[in-house]
Amino acid sequence: MSILEISVPEFDGRAGKEDSLFQDLHVVFKVVTRLSGGGESSESKSTWRRYREFDLLRGYFIATYPEIVMPPIPQKKMNFTWESMGLDPFQTSFLEERMAGLEVFLERVSVQPQLQADEIFRIFLTEDTTFMEKANATKFAEKADSRLKSEIASLRIKKIDARFSGTMQYAEQFGQCCREARADSKKLCTIQAAISGHHRQLGKSFSGWASDEADIPEQLAATGRQLASQAESTLGCLNAIEQKFGQPMQEYCLYDTPLKSVARHQLLMQYGLEQTEEALSNKAIAKTEVGAEREDQITLGRIAARVLAGETTKSARLHGIQREIDSLERLSQRQLQELNTFTASAIKELDVFNSQKSADLRAYWKEFVQQQITINTKAIQTWKNVRASFADVKSS
């Protein structure tokens, strides 16, 4: 399966079973995918998915491909600020923003070769009813990293990879910077929207005044039109900022958690390897101690071996310890190989993320700056035109 195009073009409200005590009112999102059919042919598939199914898909991806900086999905709950007071989660504007975020998520994962080729992802895109059952059948939740385990590992780990500890620190700073930039830019746009409202109101005042003023009606009317035009232009720019800067920036505000997830997984793998190496070292010491014992010597180790394992001879005990050492050596080799493979893949994926992030943020900020220039250039020109109109009156 090769994905040529993917989109989430619409949403719809649905109700659950009518015979249930409480109706399960929920929203579903339409996922449309155009797949290559070999050669130049293609086919289009569509299915409807709930938000929780997107969340399940992402959880499956994180557990199955821990080396990938997994794109976030929009937050489950609405951020309750002064702007969203009184809004419900079924409001059109909220659902449109969520729909756009879910589409970005699918676009980002669909360009990842590993994810695009995943069978569960194919089922998500093409089959209505079997996705959740088949995703859960993979038991991916059992592979998910435990935050508590990673915290314990961070305290006990001996060999820290600076690349991943640096990623953990960067993720914290990056998330905070993104959220602060998003919040401060939103405050600026809120102020500009308020000023735009005052411009519109002032324009109405001048237009109304023009009908009552015999000496300068044209200048007053022109001023009213100029201010009304300024207000409309500002609102248009602010809408563009929200669509091309605000909403995309909101996605990057959530990337700190995926970055930490990659670093945390490496930490757990390193910790597991060190635990095995420590156990191997202890077994080697035990072997040395047993080897140094005399056959007639009574030690705590011999007593324990006799009680627990029923082994009474020195050679039998040495043989048992050697079996454990061999098993631990094989485990250590496998863990080291898996750690090296994960590290190489994760570093590559982090480089891909950083490259995409730089390109995206550059484009987002360029759009923000350009719209701000447009707003302020229009404002300056408006007031220059107003000044010119009244200057003409004074000179006459």
Beta strands, then each sheet from edge to edge (+ up, - down):
strand 1: 3-14
strand 2: 26-36
strand 3: 42-50
sheet 1: 1+ 2- 3+
end
